[in-house]
Amino acid sequence: MGRKKDIQQVEVVAREFNMTPEERRDFGDFLEAEKLSDHSGTKNDRGDFTYEELRQKAREFLGLS
């Protein structure tokens, strides 16, 4: 059940940043790549991102940081 909540948070952040469906898919790939390259989040042992970390990652992904 935890995975679904994580995906929902990604969806909320994608809407907040007005991402297109393609950008949303690419953002998900970006997040997975970040986890694999030791830039993971602090939410849990899996390296998921907190809501604020997701917002920061969205800014990085979109070149807004």
C-alpha positions as CSV (number, residue, x, y, z in Angstrom):
1,M,0.0,0.0,0.0
2,G,2.9,2.4,0.6
3,R,4.0,2.4,-3.0
4,K,0.6,3.7,-4.1
5,K,0.8,6.6,-1.7
6,D,4.3,7.4,-3.1
7,I,3.1,7.5,-6.6
8,Q,0.2,9.7,-5.6
9,Q,2.6,12.2,-4.1
10,V,4.6,12.2,-7.4
11,E,1.3,12.9,-9.2
12,V,0.4,15.8,-6.9
13,V,3.9,17.3,-7.4
14,A,3.6,16.8,-11.2
15,R,0.3,18.7,-11.2
16,E,1.7,21.4,-8.9
17,F,4.4,22.0,-11.5
18,N,2.1,21.8,-14.5
19,M,3.9,18.8,-16.0
20,T,2.6,17.4,-19.3
21,P,1.9,13.6,-19.3
22,E,5.3,13.1,-21.1
23,E,7.1,15.2,-18.5
24,R,5.4,13.3,-15.7
25,R,6.7,10.0,-17.1
26,D,10.1,11.4,-17.6
27,F,10.0,12.8,-14.1
28,G,9.3,9.3,-12.7
29,D,12.3,8.0,-14.7
30,F,14.4,10.9,-13.3
31,L,13.5,10.0,-9.8
32,E,14.4,6.3,-10.3
33,A,17.7,7.3,-11.8
34,E,18.4,9.6,-8.8
35,K,17.8,6.7,-6.4
36,L,20.2,4.5,-8.4
37,S,22.9,7.1,-8.4
38,D,22.9,7.5,-4.6
39,H,20.8,10.7,-4.7
40,S,17.9,8.9,-2.9
41,G,15.4,10.4,-0.6
42,T,15.2,10.2,3.2
43,K,11.6,9.0,3.6
44,N,12.4,5.3,4.2
45,D,14.8,2.5,3.6
46,R,13.9,2.2,-0.1
47,G,15.1,5.8,-0.7
48,D,11.8,7.3,-1.4
49,F,11.5,11.0,-1.4
50,T,9.6,13.1,1.1
51,Y,7.1,15.6,-0.3
52,E,9.5,18.5,0.0
53,E,12.3,16.4,-1.6
54,L,9.9,15.6,-4.5
55,R,9.2,19.3,-4.9
56,Q,13.0,20.0,-5.0
57,K,13.6,17.2,-7.5
58,A,10.8,18.6,-9.7
59,R,12.6,22.0,-9.7
60,E,15.8,20.2,-10.6
61,F,14.1,18.2,-13.3
62,L,12.5,21.2,-14.9
63,G,15.6,23.4,-14.6
64,L,14.0,25.8,-12.1
65,S,16.5,25.4,-9.2
